[in-house]
Amino acid sequence: MTNLFTELADKIKEKKLRLVFPEGDDSRVQGAAIRLKKDGLLTPILLGDQAAVEKTAADNHFDLSGIKLIDPLKFDEKQFNQLIDKLVTRRKGKTDPQTVAMWLQEVNYFGTMLVYTGKADAMVSGAVHPTGDTVRPALQIIKTAPGVSRISGAFIMQKNDERYLFADSAINIELDAQTMAEIAVQSAHTAKIFGIDPKVAMLSFSTKGSAKHALVDKVAQATKLAQEMAPDLADNIDGELQFDAAFVESVAKLKAPGSKVAGHANVFIFPSLEAGNIGYKIAQRLGGYEAIGPILQGLAAPVSDLSRGASQEDVYKVAIITAAQALKN
């Protein structure tokens, strides 16, 4: 199996996707943007105070030639007022024009509006800002995709020729059956973007009724709902399954005979954030898998949240992932 990022770069190259980076005065973001532009992978748009952006570039000997820079505080007045009107309309009277104008002076709100209005295809933020500052505008403006009630966070786990998807490992602390089912369907579609033919295991501490508990019932119900939501994927979604039954073929034959997923699963849906977060970190630290993510799922347009400890390489890779998500829209 080729490297994930090589595959994704080949998909997005020359597509002329526009990716907005609200934290344009950060050296890691600038370095990644320059590299993305040079490699012909996408068109970066940097946001920020023009003087601060130019100072960072000068301090790091960066050449930002050919990279678009927008200072929200110096944006064309007519176009800025148009953004205000569109956001007031989007908020359906919940927010007045004065408040919206203040929001749009903040780079994350401004960047999100560029995506919403079609002036950018996706957004990557979080190198400086906390998660809430990235996700909140996305939920208020872009909102969730049709049929989706919540966003979720997935990780691609990759080692050598193996590639799996774990979810939700980043966003929702507790899941009911409906939300778990939605995440299963979202994750199957995400898996396809990243070269995984999805076989989705709905995980539990029980396999096919081996234990009796309300938490087991939740996963069984979530499985049924997911199959109903995506009938084209129904044969590739199964549960409830313990991890060994989902992953090990010999165990699957004993615990879940006849299942098309058991023993062959490559997309693992955890019943809670607690389980999902612990699970991906065990695979990462004990299993030696590279954890790529979190990848936000369920938004109507792609927005990604970086870690504030992200390196320039991390920004570069997350940008590629986010651009690949934009291809399906």
Summary of the structure (lengths in Angstrom):
residues: 329
radius of gyration: 21.0
end to end distance: 25.8
largest distance: 67.9
contacts: 1175
relative contact order: 0.16
helix: 47%
strand: 17%
